[in-house]
């Protein structure tokens, strides 16, 4: 089994804490708890389905060019995530038990997390625009001869493209992981697809005549807890400030790089 797990590579302060956690941070600390997830479905995945050794596609979210930036694995299966977990990491197990008793039902804690171990960076970040482009194709492009039509079909059915907002997503088809690893290792695609806006003929002609370009309002979709633009849609910024939906990463958590080093 494999999973796609999102983190924010750029600084953003939530409740006084910077939730930034990039592939650079992950590579530095090697192992991190995946805490602060407050989406019931994502938390249930961590509690019930994630197993030791499951592969993880580490995804940069809420940034100008989102995409898969590294590879990891589950190194500790689901365990309770309580609101005061930051103190647990700095002190003892007894404080963790106290935290559970005061903030959650000790027998039935509501939220769960796992520990994730860094494996490697992606030599070529596999961007969301690239995956969306490949999902429109029936045959691999000439510059990506290592992909097959089956790879493209698997990519098209990724939860990232069908339910983009969910912060922890299952990757059920092993062909997806295989395709992502090939793309990350070999690269070779048109740079215009890799995060740069491709300009249509009509739009390009208008720009050449001095007309103002239209605003790109591409989004990823929505999960059951609400929506938030992955590519920084202005209206989504207002929603993020409202705190009304589950963010694409661990917004309630604290910065991982300052907490757990193994």
N, C-alpha and C positions, 0 to 999 in steps of 0.2 A: 504494500500500500504506500501511496505517496500523498503529500500534502503541499498546498501553496499557502504560505504564511506571510502576511504583510507587516511591514514596519516603515516608519517615516524617516527618510535620510536627512531631512532638513529640520532645523530647530523650530519648535512650536511649543509654547508654554501652556500647559493645562493645569489648573488648580495649583499654580506656583511651581510646577515641575516641568522640565524640558523632556518631551517624549521622543526626542531625536534618537534614532538607532539605525545607523547605516551599516553597510557591509564592512566598512572600515572599523566601526566599533565592534561588530560581531567578530571579525577576524582577530581583533586585539584581545578580547576576553575569552574567546574560544567556546565557552558554555554559558548559556543564558536561560533563566526561567522565562517562559512566555506568559507573563502575568498581565493583569489589568483588562482582560477581554470580558466585556459585559454584554455580549450577544448570546442569548440562550443556546442557539444552535451551534455556534462556534465552541462554546464552553462544553457542550455535550459531546462534540467530536473529541475534545481533549480528555474528557472523563471516560468515555466508553469505547472509542475506536482507535485512538492512537496507540501504537505498540512500539516497544524498543526496536530500534533499527529502521523504522519507517523513514523513507526519504523525504526531504523537505526542499521545496523550491523557495528560496528566500527572495521576497519581492519588495522592491522600493515603491512605496505608495505615496499619494498626496504630494507629488512633485511634478515638475514640468514634463519630464519624460519618465513615466513609470515603467517598470519592467523587472524581470528576473535578474538579480545581480549576483547571486551566489547559490551554493548548495550546502545542505546541512542534513542532520538526522536526529530523530528523537532518541534522547539518551536517558530520560526518566519519564515513566508513564504518569498519567493524570493524578494530581493530588490537590487538596483544597487550596484555593486562592482567597485569602481573607483581606480585608481592607487595610490591616496593619502589617502586611507581609514584609514591608521594607525593614521593620524593626527585627523581624525574625532573622533575616539574613545577617544582621549586624550583631545579634546576641545569641540566644539559645533556643532549643526546642521547647522549653517550658513556656517561653513567651509566646511561641506560636500556638500552643495549646490554650493559653489564656485568651489569645486573640480570637481563636475559633469559638470559644465559649461565650465571649462577649459580643461578637459581631455576627455569628452565624449559628445555625443549628449544628451542634457538634456531631450528631449522628447523620444529618443530611445537609452538608454544606451546599450552598447554592452555586458557587463558582469554582471552576477548576483551572489548572494550568499544567503545563509539562515543561521539562527542561530540554533544550535543543543545543546540539553540538555543531559548531562550524566545521565544514569539510573543505570547501574551496570557493574561490571567487569564480565568476563567469568571465572567461577571457574576453568575450564579447557580450555585453548586456543584451538580453533578449527583450526588446521593448514591447509594450502594449500595442503601439501602432504597427509594428512588424507582425505580431500575432494576428491582429485584426485583418491585416492585408492578406496574410497566408490563408486565413479562414474563408476568404472570398474565392480562392483558387481551387480548381478541380485537379490540376496537374502542377507539379513542382516547377518553379521558374528555372530558366536555364542557368542562372548564377548560383542555384542551390541544388546541384545534382545529387547530393547525399540524402535529400528528403524523398519520400515516396507519396503517392496519392493517399495511402493509408495514414501516413503522418498528418497530412492536411485535414483529413476527415476527423482524426482524433482531436486536433487543435480546435477545429470548428465547434466541437462539443464540450470544450473546456468550461468549467464553472466560471472561470475568470471572464469569459465572453458572454455567458448566458445569465450569470448571477454575480456580476462584477463586484458588488459592494461588500460581500461577505468577507470578513477579515481572515478567517481560517477556512480553507476550502479543500475538499477531497479531490485528489487527482486519480480517478479510478482506472483510467486507461494507461497501461505502461508505455504505450506508443507516444503519449504526450511527453513523458519524462525522457524517453529516448530522443525525441525530436528536439526538445529543449537543450539537452546535453550536446547534441550534434551542432545546433545553432550556436551555442555558447562557445564550443571548442573551435569550430571551423569558420564561422562568420561568412563573409562574402556577399552579403546582400547590398542592394542599392542604398546608399546613405540617406537618400531622400525619404525612404520608408522608415528609417530608424529614428523616429521622433521629430523629423522636420515636416512641416505641413506641405503636402503635395498640392500644387496649385492647378485648378482646372483651367482649361483653355479659355472659357468665358471670363473667369475671375482674373486670369493673367492678362487678358486683353484689356480689362477694365483698369487694372493697375498700371499698365503701360500708358493708358490715356489719362492717368492722374487721379483716378477714382480711389476713394478710401477703401481698403480691403475690409471684408466682413470679418466679424469676430468668430473664431472657431469655438463652438460650444459642444464639442464631443464629450460624452460621458460614458461611463462603463455599464450603467444599469443600476439595479437596486436590490437590496436584500429585504428581509421581512421587517427590519427595524427602521427603515427610512433610507434616504439616499443622500449621497454626498459626491460632488463631482471629483473624479480622479484627476482631471486635467485642469483644475482650478477655475471652474466656471464661477463667475461673480456671484450668482445667486446662491451657490453652495457655500461661499464664505460666510454668508449671513446665517445659514443653517448650522455651520460648525460652531459659530459663536453662541448660538442658542443652546447648544448641548442637548438637543432633542433626539439625536440618533446615535447608534453605535458607530464609532469612527472606524475607518478601515484598518486600524491597528489597535494598539493597547493604550488608548488615550488616558485611561484612569491610572495606568501604571507610572512608575518613575523611570528615569533614564537607566537602562540596563547596565551601561558601561561603568557606572559608579557603584554597582552593587555586588556583582558576582564575578569573581575571577578564580578560575581553576586551571 
